[in-house]
Amino acid sequence: MKRLLAFPQIEVAYLCEPDSAVVPQVAQSVVEQSGKSPKIVKDFRVALDDSSVDALVCAAPDHWHALATILACQAGKDVYVEKPASLTLAEGRLMVQAARRYQRVVQTGTQRRSAADFKAAVELVRSGRMGKVYMAHARQSKGRPDIGKQSVVAPPPSLDFDLWCGPAP
């Protein structure tokens, strides 16, 4: 959100979140960075009905990515959807079809590829200062601890669990 709000032409009009416990901190961050209070709704489809909204940033659970993208395209919105774009090849194809049919711009985020250091590296290679590059190998390791096995618990009362589940199998 911080990087998004660094662009003065961007306004976060809505925060769409089915978990009311998450919203206050994010909303406060938006206000601090932009000076504007976004509308807070549980269901992103409310924002799709607003003709003043140009685009949807989809940072929902993975199982919502394809449907949210398709619905946004149908509503005339451009979309930035975090990775993974879809859970299946068929979903991905439907997303591409929707973007083409409704003439919308859809981008899947591999966030770091838009970062300044990656852009600088690309420019370095393209400039020829490294000579002719024949091969590149990259690796990233993030030692994440195992989350272990958790017992089944009821969803927190702050979460609209049915909305969160949405199109999940």
Secondary structure as UniProt FT lines:
FT   TURN            2..3
FT   HELIX           4..6
FT   TURN            8..9
FT   STRAND          14..16
FT   TURN            20..22
FT   HELIX           23..34
FT   STRAND          39..41
FT   HELIX           45..48
FT   TURN            51..52
FT   STRAND          55..58
FT   HELIX           62..64
FT   HELIX           65..74
FT   TURN            75..76
FT   STRAND          78..82
FT   HELIX           89..101
FT   TURN            102..103
FT   STRAND          106..109
FT   HELIX           111..114
FT   HELIX           116..127
FT   TURN            128..130
FT   TURN            157..158
FT   HELIX           161..165
FT   TURN            166..167
//
